[in-house]
């Protein structure tokens, strides 16, 4: 090997070191893996909650709409879990492809390193002896040539050491990649087995749901009476909330008009209005700020119960048992544990506490231009006009349809909002 070749080889080694340390594939997949594991964890928690809800109603043999909603939600979560498992297997396949690609690249580099090293050994054998090395040095044509030859020998030795270190490093990385590949293969086998178990359990749930729906559909007359009674209760709740909201909006408008009139009279009579203006402005600003801060908390509000799952979602949908029958929900129903504590999702002021047949006790809390509604409470620990903080206890959950369940709503002035998008995702 000439001195020029050795210089090029040193550059090659530095580039190789950069290649080995830059594992771009792992970096690209890391976020996807973390995100998937987080989703699987949340969904398993949801499955556990729905299972617990069904366990809590085992003693009550009668099939109810509440039980059917719970098993329907469990089926949905079970299907989601199987879907996440399929995503996991797809991700493992991609990770395995990445590992195989990186492994192939390392094998090629190892072949190159070993070939170059053999050439270096061959070159070293020609000048292996001290006499040859001394002859090589002392045959220099000038002092500068002597220095150059000395540096050549020194660099040659260092390069051989570096070459051996790089080979050892690449071999270790190859072993690591092979171990990772075997681990991914084992993970995939485990997930395939778990998916089969989950699919079998899903079929059992669907069979149970079919049995429950069939049993309850025999009581069609009772169900239709129940639907009508619920509609009346919901309409009564709607009217009650709308009246309070309208009253609060009207009160705010009256206060604004009175303040404007009062300020106009004071100006006309040349009376200083600085203090009055400041007080009125502070009150208005505080209420506006509360509404803005509530609006900014979308997707970050705590749940009104610590544990539970959504058993009935916002809006119009088909009845879980009766074909062709549509039902509407102005909020969401949340099933939870017996006598669970119900809490305010945000700081505000209690504007109404009432009892509605079929919906139990109801609490309405104002947060600026926003209002939250907590229905079907068994007990209430608050009174009208009371200030509450976020996560402060307002009562306990009541029973409905054979399960412990509350109805939670969010209003913006007189408009219904879907609460699911406002709560912290579970």
Secondary structure as GFF3:
##gff-version 3
##sequence-region A 1 426
A	DSSP	alpha_helix	3	21	.	.	.	ID=ss1
A	DSSP	alpha_helix	24	56	.	.	.	ID=ss2
A	DSSP	alpha_helix	65	126	.	.	.	ID=ss3
A	DSSP	alpha_helix	130	138	.	.	.	ID=ss4
A	DSSP	alpha_helix	143	217	.	.	.	ID=ss5
A	DSSP	alpha_helix	220	268	.	.	.	ID=ss6
A	DSSP	alpha_helix	274	295	.	.	.	ID=ss7
A	DSSP	beta_strand	309	312	.	.	.	ID=ss8
A	DSSP	beta_strand	315	318	.	.	.	ID=ss9
A	DSSP	beta_strand	326	329	.	.	.	ID=ss10
A	DSSP	beta_strand	332	335	.	.	.	ID=ss11
A	DSSP	beta_strand	341	343	.	.	.	ID=ss12
A	DSSP	beta_strand	348	356	.	.	.	ID=ss13
A	DSSP	beta_strand	360	367	.	.	.	ID=ss14
A	DSSP	beta_strand	370	380	.	.	.	ID=ss15
A	DSSP	beta_strand	387	388	.	.	.	ID=ss16
A	DSSP	beta_strand	393	397	.	.	.	ID=ss17
A	DSSP	beta_strand	399	400	.	.	.	ID=ss18
A	DSSP	beta_strand	403	412	.	.	.	ID=ss19
A	DSSP	beta_strand	415	417	.	.	.	ID=ss20
A	DSSP	three_ten_helix	419	421	.	.	.	ID=ss21
###
